[in-house]
Each structure stands twice: as structure tokens, then as C-alpha cells.
Amino acid sequence: MIKEEGIRVLKEESEALANQIDLIGDEFESAVKEISSAQQIAIMGVGKSGLVGKKISATFSSVGIPSVFLHPVDALHGDLGILTEDDLCILISKSGTTEELIKIIPYIKERCKTISITANRESYLAKNTDYSLLILDTKEACPLELAPTTSTTLTIALGDAIAAAVMVYKGFDSKSFAKNHPLGQLGRNLTITVKDIMHKSHDLPLVNVGTTFKDGLIEMTDKALGCLCIHNNNKLVGIITDGDTRRALNKFDDIINLKVEDVMTSDPISIKKDTLLGEALSVMENRKSQINVLPVVNEDDECIGVVRVHDIIKSEL
């Protein structure tokens, strides 16, 4: 019964989301263009709509849309001064009849453009804002059909749709996104390059073709990066990983006469030093057999470094 109830809620909300698509029209496009040109977006709502508004505001800010959440009561008591004629205000209310929003609309309209998000196209809010965006007028997924559930899901999704549309309209790219997320793995992946974290110079496990497998193992163990890079005439021609080593020891009874080229993976995948960490991680992970280490080469295919997945995902440089 418990599981079935969870499934019911998710089905009802997903069906509502699918039907919400039909409400995206010309008004949505006009609203997105207004948001794109505004200096700042102020989002208002009361109760659950207010919480949803805070989430939408946070999403906007993270994708380069300057945004604040402004509680209508605080606005009526002085905070309205934050709004200028270059701003835009989004008012959220499922019913479109929230008292605090109705009271403040005349004062907002004196200052800036307005957008309402409501389920009632005939409501005061919808009829007294410059642009009216609708969410589906459907029952809540709550078993009592009272608690805001489906409506809040639809509103958050509409906020996401607006944010994404503004990103596309303004040409907001990953580099722009990174400027707003300088810390954490996300910021690192989008701002730091392989050359900033790669192991190089004397730390680089590197030997020539013709080196015995035994001497290669000594070099590999000494540098402790889980790999050994092999070059020929200063060009990278192969790599031996911990996995290659285990397979070689399982395959050959006598390793005394083995050369590194008998064990190495030829023409290994490599990257350039200016590759972003996110791209390097994608190279490692988005393949049938994931790899944990990548050689870094220059324009002449000379091995100049090694980067490991551990180096990319660790929390500090």
C-alpha cells in the first residue's frame, strides 16, 4: 500500500508535467525575452509558493540571471525600494488571488514589468500583470487533494524551463556557468585544466621501448601513479597500467625476458594539457571500459604528464 501510494503520486505528477507542455506558447517566449533583458528579477510568493520562488530565484542566479526572492510583506514595508524600472517581478500564486500579492501589484506596476505564474487565467493576478504564465489547473497529488504537491512541481518545472530558455536565448555557455560556481567539483571541472594538476617532470613514470618489463615495474612502483608510459624517439607509443601488469603476470610464467612493449597497450588514449578537467573525466568515463589514468601529450606527441581520475575528483588541488 505504501509503495503503491508513492507510485500513484509520481504517476500523477509526471502526467501533469507532460500535459504542462501544451501551455508553453507565445506568452512564454515573450516572458523569456523580457527576463533576458531585465537588470534584475525579483520573485514573490507566499507559503509554499514562496519556497518555490526561492528555488527558482536560486536557479536563475546560478545560470547568470540576477535574481532575488522578495517577500511581499517585506516589500510592502520598505523592501520595495530594491526594484527599479530596469527590473522585472515574477509573482507566484496557484489561485492567483493571494491577498499579499494583490495588495502589492499596483505599487510594483509603477516600478517595473510583471509576470504572474498561476493556474487561474481569470484571476486578478493573471489579468493584472504584463505577462501571465499558466500552470496546469489540476488536482494535487496529495491523498487529501489539499497539500501543494502537483502545483509546486509544475511551478518548479516551469521555472526550470524559463531558466533554460533564457540560457539558450542569451548564449550562456559552460564558461559563463563556471564563473558562478568557482568552488567544488563543478567549478573545478569547468575552470581548471589538466596542466594544473598533472604529474610531470621527475614524477612522470616514463621509459623507452626496449626496457625490460622488470625495470619498467621498478619505475612504475617508484613513481606510484598506477601506470608506466613508454616512448620511442620521444613520442608516446604505449602505456602499462596496474591492470596490464596483473594480466601479464597471469599470462607469462617467466617475465625475465619480457620487454615493456610485450605488455603495453599500444597507441593509448591521451589528452592535451589545456583540456578542462570535466572533459578529461568524460574521456575516462564515457567508454565501454573505464580508465583511471591518462597520459598528457604535447603537439609532437611527447608524453609530458599523467593525470589520474583521483586527481580530478579530489576536493583540493
C-alpha positions in Angstrom: 0.0 0.0 0.0 2.8 2.4 0.9 4.7 1.7 -2.3 1.6 1.9 -4.4 0.8 5.4 -2.9 4.3 6.6 -3.8 3.9 5.3 -7.4 0.5 7.0 -7.7 1.9 10.4 -6.7 4.8 10.1 -9.1 2.5 9.0 -11.9 0.0 11.8 -11.3 2.8 14.4 -11.2 4.6 13.1 -14.2 1.3 13.1 -16.2 0.7 16.7 -15.2 4.2 17.6 -16.3 3.6 16.0 -19.7 0.3 18.0 -20.1 2.1 21.2 -19.0 3.9 21.2 -22.3 0.6 22.3 -24.1 0.7 25.6 -22.1 4.1 26.7 -23.4 3.2 29.3 -26.1 3.9 32.8 -27.3 3.4 34.3 -23.9 6.3 32.1 -22.6 8.6 33.3 -25.4 7.7 37.0 -24.7 8.3 36.5 -20.9 11.7 34.8 -21.6 12.8 37.8 -23.7 11.7 40.3 -21.0 13.6 38.3 -18.4 16.7 38.2 -20.6 16.8 42.0 -20.9 15.9 42.8 -17.2 18.6 44.1 -14.9 17.3 42.0 -12.0 14.5 39.6 -11.4 12.5 39.8 -8.1 10.4 36.8 -7.3 7.5 36.9 -4.9 5.2 34.3 -3.3 3.7 33.3 0.0 3.8 30.0 1.8 4.7 27.0 -0.5 4.7 29.4 -3.5 7.3 31.4 -1.7 9.5 28.4 -1.1 9.2 27.5 -4.8 10.0 31.1 -5.6 13.2 30.9 -3.6 14.2 27.8 -5.5 13.5 29.4 -8.9 15.4 32.5 -7.8 18.4 30.4 -6.9 18.3 28.6 -10.2 18.2 31.9 -12.1 21.2 33.3 -10.2 23.2 30.1 -10.9 22.7 30.5 -14.7 23.5 34.2 -14.9 20.1 35.7 -14.3 20.4 38.2 -11.5 17.6 37.3 -9.1 16.4 37.8 -5.6 13.4 36.5 -3.6 11.3 39.3 -2.2 8.6 38.5 0.3 5.5 40.7 -0.5 5.0 41.6 3.2 8.6 42.8 3.5 8.2 44.6 0.2 5.1 46.5 1.5 7.2 47.6 4.5 10.1 49.1 2.7 11.9 46.5 0.7 10.1 47.6 -2.5 12.9 50.0 -2.9 15.0 47.3 -4.4 13.0 47.5 -7.6 13.9 49.8 -10.4 12.4 50.4 -13.9 15.0 48.1 -15.4 13.9 45.1 -13.2 11.1 42.6 -13.6 8.9 41.0 -10.9 7.5 37.4 -11.0 4.6 36.8 -8.8 3.7 33.2 -8.0 0.2 32.0 -6.8 -1.7 28.9 -7.8 -5.0 30.6 -7.2 -3.9 34.0 -8.5 -5.8 35.5 -5.5 -3.1 35.6 -2.8 -4.0 38.7 -0.8 -0.5 39.9 -0.1 0.3 39.8 -3.9 -2.9 41.5 -4.9 -2.1 44.4 -2.4 1.3 45.0 -3.8 0.6 44.7 -7.6 -0.3 48.4 -8.1 3.0 49.5 -6.4 5.1 47.1 -8.4 3.5 48.0 -11.7 4.6 51.6 -11.1 8.2 50.5 -11.0 8.8 47.6 -13.4 7.3 44.9 -15.7 5.5 42.0 -14.1 4.9 38.3 -14.8 2.5 36.1 -13.0 2.6 32.3 -12.6 -0.8 30.9 -11.7 -3.3 28.1 -12.5 -6.2 30.5 -12.9 -6.2 32.5 -16.2 -9.2 34.5 -14.9 -7.6 35.5 -11.6 -6.7 39.1 -10.6 -3.0 38.2 -10.8 -3.2 36.8 -14.3 -5.2 39.8 -15.6 -3.2 42.5 -13.9 0.4 41.5 -14.9 2.2 42.2 -18.1 2.6 38.5 -18.9 0.7 35.6 -17.5 2.3 32.1 -17.5 -0.1 29.3 -16.6 0.5 26.0 -14.8 -2.0 23.2 -15.4 -5.1 23.6 -13.3 -5.3 20.1 -11.9 -5.8 18.4 -8.6 -3.0 18.0 -6.1 -1.4 14.6 -5.8 -1.8 14.7 -2.0 -4.3 12.0 -0.9 -6.5 14.7 0.5 -6.0 16.8 -2.6 -5.1 19.7 -0.4 -1.4 20.0 0.2 0.6 21.7 -2.6 2.3 18.9 -4.5 1.5 18.7 -8.2 1.2 22.5 -8.4 4.6 23.1 -6.8 6.2 20.5 -9.0 4.7 22.2 -12.1 5.8 25.6 -11.0 9.4 24.5 -10.3 9.5 22.8 -13.7 8.2 26.0 -15.3 10.9 27.9 -13.6 13.5 25.5 -14.9 12.1 25.8 -18.4 12.3 29.6 -18.2 15.9 29.5 -16.9 16.9 27.1 -19.7 15.3 29.1 -22.3 17.0 32.3 -21.1 20.3 30.5 -21.2 19.8 29.5 -24.8 18.5 32.9 -25.8 21.5 34.7 -24.2 24.1 32.2 -25.3 25.0 31.3 -21.7 27.8 28.6 -22.0 29.8 26.4 -19.7 32.5 29.0 -19.2 29.8 31.5 -18.1 28.3 28.9 -15.8 31.8 28.2 -14.2 32.2 31.9 -13.2 29.2 31.5 -10.9 30.4 28.2 -9.5 34.1 28.7 -8.6 34.2 26.2 -5.8 33.5 22.5 -5.6 34.0 19.8 -8.2 31.6 21.5 -10.6 33.7 24.7 -10.7 37.0 22.7 -10.9 35.7 20.7 -13.9 34.8 23.9 -15.8 37.7 26.1 -14.9 40.8 24.0 -14.1 42.8 22.4 -16.9 44.8 19.2 -16.9 48.1 21.0 -16.8 47.2 22.4 -13.4 47.0 19.0 -11.7 49.0 16.6 -13.9 52.1 14.8 -12.6 55.1 15.8 -14.6 58.9 16.0 -14.9 60.7 13.8 -12.3 57.3 12.4 -11.1 56.5 11.0 -14.5 56.8 7.2 -14.9 58.4 7.0 -18.3 60.8 4.5 -20.0 62.0 3.8 -23.5 60.9 1.0 -25.8 63.3 -1.9 -25.2 63.3 -1.5 -21.4 62.8 -4.8 -19.6 59.4 -5.4 -18.0 61.2 -5.9 -14.7 62.9 -2.5 -14.9 59.6 -1.0 -16.0 57.9 -2.4 -12.9 60.6 -0.8 -10.8 60.0 2.6 -12.4 56.2 2.1 -12.1 56.5 1.3 -8.4 58.9 4.1 -7.7 56.6 6.8 -9.2 53.4 5.2 -7.7 50.9 6.6 -10.2 49.4 3.3 -11.3 50.9 3.4 -14.8 54.0 3.4 -16.9 54.3 5.4 -20.1 56.5 4.1 -22.9 58.0 6.3 -25.6 60.1 5.8 -28.7 62.1 8.6 -30.2 60.5 10.9 -27.6 56.9 10.0 -28.8 54.4 8.2 -26.7 53.8 4.8 -28.1 52.3 2.8 -25.2 51.1 2.6 -21.6 51.2 -0.1 -18.9 48.6 0.1 -16.2 48.1 -1.9 -13.0 45.6 -4.0 -14.9 48.1 -4.7 -17.7 50.6 -5.8 -15.1 48.2 -8.2 -13.4 47.3 -9.7 -16.8 50.9 -10.0 -17.8 51.8 -11.8 -14.6 48.9 -14.2 -15.1 49.8 -14.8 -18.8 53.6 -15.2 -18.6 55.4 -17.7 -16.3 58.7 -16.1 -17.0 58.9 -12.3 -17.0 62.8 -12.1 -17.1 63.0 -11.7 -20.8 59.8 -9.6 -21.3 60.1 -6.1 -22.7 57.7 -3.3 -21.9 56.4 -3.4 -25.5 55.4 -7.1 -24.9 52.9 -5.9 -22.2 52.0 -2.3 -23.1 48.8 -1.1 -24.7 49.8 0.5 -27.9 48.6 3.9 -29.1 46.9 4.7 -25.8 44.2 7.3 -25.4 45.9 10.6 -24.4 44.9 14.3 -23.9 46.4 17.7 -24.2 47.5 19.8 -21.3 44.8 22.5 -21.9 42.0 20.1 -21.6 39.4 21.0 -18.9 39.1 18.6 -16.0 35.5 17.9 -16.9 36.4 16.9 -20.5 39.3 14.7 -19.2 36.9 13.0 -16.8 34.4 12.4 -19.6 37.2 10.8 -21.7 37.9 8.4 -18.8 34.3 7.5 -18.0 32.3 7.7 -21.3 33.7 4.5 -22.8 32.9 0.8 -22.6 35.8 0.1 -20.4 36.6 3.0 -18.0 40.2 4.0 -17.4 41.7 5.6 -14.4 44.8 7.3 -15.8 45.6 9.3 -18.9 48.9 10.3 -20.4 49.2 14.0 -21.4 51.0 14.8 -24.6 52.1 17.9 -26.4 51.7 18.8 -30.1 54.6 16.5 -31.0 53.0 13.5 -29.1 55.7 13.7 -26.5 54.5 12.5 -23.1 54.7 15.5 -20.7 52.4 14.3 -17.9 50.0 11.9 -16.4 46.6 12.7 -14.9 44.5 10.2 -12.8 40.8 10.2 -12.1 41.7 10.5 -8.4 43.5 13.8 -9.2 40.3 15.1 -10.8 37.8 14.2 -8.2 39.7 15.0 -5.0 38.4 18.0 -3.2 41.5 20.1 -3.1 44.4 20.8 -5.5 
